[in-house]
């Protein structure tokens, strides 16, 4: 008898083209890089693989192009033990791609062209109805059409996590309200709350309070090496800080995908340990993210249990 899905991801799949260089280029500047590699990315697939590597039974609903990249990606997802029954290759569409620059200190910048990901639609929710009925946790992002994401959230009865990335300046209130957990990083939170910047735990707590006023339920703001802060639906809990494990600067190789490692681990822990406190889930997710920055690549850097 087939085992039921624990973590369902409705989102993007993108091929990464990664250039490693001494520092990130300034506008208009050309730099020599010292290494190039391709990898498998896209926030949806990343988060799905991260959860699968932690041990969850996962499934992905996504779109790929009917091209070599799409075929390669399908094989890769199967190797990661992801259910790809609802990952479709589309004729006339290209697989999404990301151009990524990574500096020697581990910082990065990224440009994405979503390609076939733009074709994910509300009808795909209906086609995957069995997965939506059985999964314990649903994970969504904003690299695919918002209408489809809203339909997915409305159709799901379990714990839903929205990783609102890339950030929307005018985020639909419905998106915040539908998600059980609304998770963004510091730059995304600053854009959404119209704060100039978020560099401290106190500023992140202020942003979280604003997101709660905008309609969010549980809010998590990830802060890189500072860890994360979160606020629950109970105002008595306040906004708590969860420090990240300290990684020596010389061991930080590549921060690309660390946020996705966090989300995947968070989803896994909520699915497997539903009675644990939110703080425990976030502590575990921070540990996984801190491990991922010590290896190059995106999915390639995600730890396995």
C-alpha positions as CSV (number, residue, x, y, z in Angstrom):
1,X,0.0,0.0,0.0
2,X,1.4,3.4,-1.0
3,X,2.2,5.7,1.8
4,X,0.4,9.1,1.9
5,X,2.1,12.4,1.1
6,X,3.3,14.4,4.1
7,X,4.6,17.6,2.4
8,X,3.0,18.9,-0.8
9,X,4.7,21.8,-2.6
10,X,2.8,23.8,-5.2
11,X,5.3,26.0,-7.0
12,X,8.3,26.5,-9.3
13,X,11.1,24.4,-10.8
14,X,14.0,26.3,-12.3
15,X,17.5,25.3,-13.7
16,X,20.3,27.3,-12.0
17,X,23.3,28.7,-14.0
18,X,25.8,29.6,-11.3
19,X,28.9,31.8,-11.7
20,X,31.3,32.0,-8.8
21,X,33.4,35.2,-8.6
22,X,35.5,37.1,-6.1
23,X,32.8,39.7,-5.5
24,X,29.5,40.7,-7.0
25,X,29.7,43.0,-10.0
26,X,28.7,46.7,-9.9
27,X,26.1,48.0,-12.4
28,X,27.6,47.9,-15.9
29,X,30.7,46.0,-14.8
30,X,32.1,42.8,-16.2
31,X,34.1,40.5,-13.9
32,X,36.1,37.3,-14.4
33,X,34.6,34.4,-12.5
34,X,36.6,31.4,-11.4
35,X,34.0,28.6,-11.6
36,X,30.7,27.8,-13.3
37,X,28.1,25.1,-12.6
38,X,24.5,24.2,-13.4
39,X,22.1,23.1,-10.7
40,X,18.5,22.3,-10.0
41,X,16.5,25.2,-8.4
42,X,13.3,27.1,-8.2
43,X,11.9,27.8,-4.8
44,X,9.1,25.2,-5.1
45,X,11.3,22.3,-6.1
46,X,14.1,23.4,-3.7
47,X,11.8,23.4,-0.7
48,X,10.3,20.0,-1.8
49,X,13.8,18.4,-2.1
50,X,14.8,20.0,1.2
51,X,11.9,18.3,2.9
52,X,12.5,15.0,1.1
53,X,16.1,15.0,2.3
54,X,14.9,15.4,5.8
55,X,12.8,12.3,5.4
56,X,9.4,13.5,4.5
57,X,7.2,11.9,1.8
58,X,6.9,14.7,-0.6
59,X,5.0,15.6,-3.8
60,X,5.5,18.5,-6.2
61,X,2.9,20.2,-8.5
62,X,4.9,22.2,-11.1
63,X,5.5,22.9,-14.8
64,X,8.6,22.3,-16.9
65,X,9.3,22.9,-20.5
66,X,9.3,20.1,-23.1
67,X,13.1,20.5,-23.5
68,X,16.3,18.8,-22.4
69,X,16.4,20.8,-19.1
70,X,12.8,19.7,-18.3
71,X,13.6,16.0,-18.9
72,X,16.8,16.3,-16.8
73,X,14.8,17.9,-14.0
74,X,12.2,15.2,-13.9
75,X,14.9,12.5,-13.6
76,X,16.5,14.5,-10.8
77,X,13.3,14.8,-8.8
78,X,12.6,11.1,-9.1
79,X,16.2,10.4,-7.8
80,X,15.3,12.6,-4.8
81,X,12.2,10.4,-4.1
82,X,9.8,13.2,-4.9
83,X,6.3,12.2,-6.2
84,X,6.3,13.8,-9.7
85,X,2.9,12.6,-10.9
86,X,1.8,16.2,-11.2
87,X,5.0,17.7,-12.6
88,X,4.1,18.3,-16.3
89,X,6.4,19.1,-19.3
90,X,4.6,21.6,-21.6
91,X,5.1,21.7,-25.4
92,X,6.1,25.2,-26.7
93,X,7.4,26.3,-23.2
94,X,10.9,26.5,-21.9
95,X,12.0,25.3,-18.5
96,X,12.5,28.2,-16.1
97,X,16.1,29.4,-15.6
98,X,18.0,31.4,-13.0
99,X,21.2,33.3,-13.5
100,X,23.1,33.4,-10.2
101,X,26.3,35.1,-9.2
102,X,28.0,34.0,-6.0
103,X,30.9,35.9,-4.4
104,X,33.7,34.4,-2.4
105,X,32.1,35.7,0.8
106,X,28.9,33.7,0.1
107,X,26.7,36.5,-1.0
108,X,24.6,36.2,-4.2
109,X,22.3,38.0,-6.7
110,X,19.8,36.2,-8.9
111,X,17.8,36.9,-12.0
112,X,15.0,34.4,-12.9
113,X,13.1,33.8,-16.2
114,X,10.1,31.6,-15.1
115,X,9.2,30.1,-18.5
116,X,6.8,27.2,-18.1
117,X,6.3,28.0,-14.4
118,X,4.0,30.8,-15.6
119,X,1.5,28.2,-16.8
120,X,0.7,26.8,-13.4
121,X,-3.0,27.4,-13.0
122,X,-6.0,26.8,-10.7
123,X,-7.0,23.8,-12.7
124,X,-3.8,22.1,-11.6
125,X,-5.1,22.2,-8.0
126,X,-8.2,20.2,-9.1
127,X,-6.1,17.7,-11.0
128,X,-4.0,17.1,-7.9
129,X,-7.0,16.9,-5.6
130,X,-6.0,13.6,-4.0
131,X,-2.7,15.1,-2.9
132,X,-4.4,18.1,-1.5
133,X,-6.8,15.9,0.5
134,X,-4.1,13.7,2.1
135,X,-1.0,16.0,2.7
136,X,-0.3,17.3,6.1
137,X,1.5,20.5,5.0
138,X,1.2,22.6,1.9
139,X,4.0,24.9,0.8
140,X,3.6,27.8,-1.7
141,X,5.8,30.6,-3.0
142,X,5.4,33.6,-5.4
143,X,7.4,32.4,-8.5
144,X,4.2,31.1,-10.0
145,X,0.9,32.8,-10.8
146,X,-0.8,34.2,-7.7
147,X,-4.3,33.1,-8.8
148,X,-3.2,29.5,-8.8
149,X,-1.5,29.9,-5.4
150,X,-4.7,31.4,-3.9
151,X,-6.7,28.5,-5.2
152,X,-4.3,26.0,-3.7
153,X,-4.5,27.6,-0.3
154,X,-8.3,27.7,-0.4
155,X,-8.4,24.0,-1.3
156,X,-6.1,22.8,1.5
157,X,-7.3,22.0,5.0
158,X,-4.0,21.3,6.8
159,X,-1.1,23.6,7.8
160,X,-0.1,25.9,4.9
161,X,3.2,27.8,4.6
162,X,3.5,30.7,2.2
163,X,7.1,31.8,1.5
164,X,6.2,35.2,0.0
165,X,9.3,35.3,-2.4
166,X,9.9,37.1,-4.6
167,X,8.2,39.8,-2.5
168,X,5.2,41.7,-3.7
169,X,5.0,45.4,-2.7
170,X,1.2,45.3,-2.6
171,X,0.7,41.8,-1.3
172,X,-3.0,40.7,-1.6
173,X,-4.5,40.6,1.9
174,X,-6.1,37.3,1.0
175,X,-2.7,35.7,0.6
176,X,-1.7,36.7,4.2
177,X,-5.0,35.6,5.6
178,X,-5.1,32.2,3.9
179,X,-1.7,31.0,5.0
180,X,-1.3,29.3,8.3
181,X,2.3,30.5,8.4
182,X,3.6,33.5,6.4
183,X,7.4,33.4,6.0
184,X,9.7,36.0,4.4
185,X,13.3,37.1,4.8
186,X,14.4,40.5,6.0
187,X,14.5,42.3,2.6
188,X,11.1,40.8,1.6
189,X,9.6,41.9,4.9
190,X,11.0,45.4,4.5
191,X,9.5,45.8,1.0
192,X,6.1,44.5,2.1
193,X,5.9,46.7,5.2
194,X,7.5,49.7,3.5
195,X,10.3,49.8,6.1
196,X,13.6,51.3,4.8
197,X,15.6,48.3,6.0
198,X,15.6,45.5,8.5
199,X,19.0,44.8,10.0
200,X,18.2,44.0,13.7
201,X,16.0,41.6,15.6
202,X,14.0,44.6,16.9
203,X,13.4,45.9,13.4
204,X,12.3,42.4,12.4
205,X,9.9,42.2,15.3
206,X,8.4,45.6,14.3
207,X,7.9,44.3,10.7
208,X,6.3,41.1,12.0
209,X,3.8,43.1,14.0
210,X,3.0,45.1,10.8
211,X,2.5,41.8,8.8
212,X,0.1,40.6,11.5
213,X,-1.9,43.8,11.3
214,X,-2.0,43.3,7.5
215,X,-3.8,40.0,8.1
216,X,-1.1,37.3,8.6
217,X,-1.6,34.6,11.1
218,X,1.8,33.1,12.3
219,X,4.7,35.3,10.9
220,X,8.3,34.1,10.5
221,X,11.0,36.5,9.3
222,X,14.3,34.8,8.6
223,X,17.4,36.9,9.3
224,X,20.3,34.9,7.9
225,X,23.1,34.5,10.4
226,X,20.9,36.2,13.1
227,X,18.4,33.3,12.9
228,X,14.7,34.1,12.7
229,X,11.9,35.8,14.7
230,X,8.3,34.7,14.8
231,X,5.0,35.8,16.2
232,X,2.0,33.5,16.7
233,X,-1.7,34.2,16.7
234,X,-1.6,34.6,20.4
235,X,-0.5,38.2,21.2
236,X,0.6,37.1,24.7
237,X,3.4,35.2,23.1
238,X,4.9,38.4,21.7
239,X,7.6,38.1,19.0
240,X,10.3,35.6,19.8
241,X,13.9,35.5,18.5
242,X,15.4,32.1,17.5
243,X,19.2,32.5,17.1
244,X,20.9,30.5,14.3
245,X,23.9,28.2,14.9
246,X,27.1,30.2,14.5
247,X,29.0,29.3,11.3
248,X,32.6,30.7,11.1
249,X,32.9,33.1,8.2
250,X,35.6,31.0,6.6
251,X,33.1,28.1,6.4
252,X,30.4,30.1,4.6
253,X,30.6,28.9,1.0
254,X,27.3,29.8,-0.6
255,X,24.1,31.2,0.9
256,X,22.1,30.4,-2.3
257,X,19.1,28.3,-1.3
258,X,19.5,28.6,2.5
259,X,16.0,30.1,2.8
260,X,14.6,27.2,0.9
261,X,16.4,24.7,3.1
262,X,14.8,26.5,6.1
263,X,11.3,26.3,4.6
264,X,11.7,22.6,3.6
265,X,13.0,21.7,7.0
266,X,10.2,23.7,8.7
267,X,7.5,21.9,6.6
268,X,9.1,18.5,7.4
269,X,9.2,19.1,11.1
270,X,5.6,20.4,11.3
271,X,4.4,17.3,9.3
272,X,6.4,14.8,11.4
273,X,6.1,16.5,14.8
274,X,2.8,18.3,14.8
275,X,2.6,18.5,18.7
276,X,6.0,20.4,19.0
277,X,6.0,24.1,19.6
278,X,6.7,26.5,16.8
279,X,9.9,27.5,18.3
280,X,11.2,23.9,18.2
281,X,10.3,23.7,14.5
282,X,12.2,27.0,13.8
283,X,15.2,25.9,15.7
284,X,15.4,22.7,13.6
285,X,14.9,24.7,10.4
286,X,17.7,27.1,11.4
287,X,20.1,24.2,11.9
288,X,19.4,22.8,8.5
289,X,19.8,26.2,6.8
290,X,23.1,26.8,8.6
291,X,24.4,23.4,7.3
292,X,23.4,24.3,3.7
293,X,25.5,27.5,3.6
294,X,28.7,25.4,4.2
295,X,28.4,23.7,0.8
296,X,28.2,25.1,-2.8
297,X,25.1,25.0,-4.9
298,X,21.4,25.0,-4.1
299,X,19.7,21.6,-3.8
300,X,23.2,20.1,-3.8
301,X,23.9,21.9,-0.4
302,X,20.8,20.5,1.4
303,X,21.7,18.1,4.2
304,X,20.3,14.6,4.3
305,X,19.2,12.9,7.5
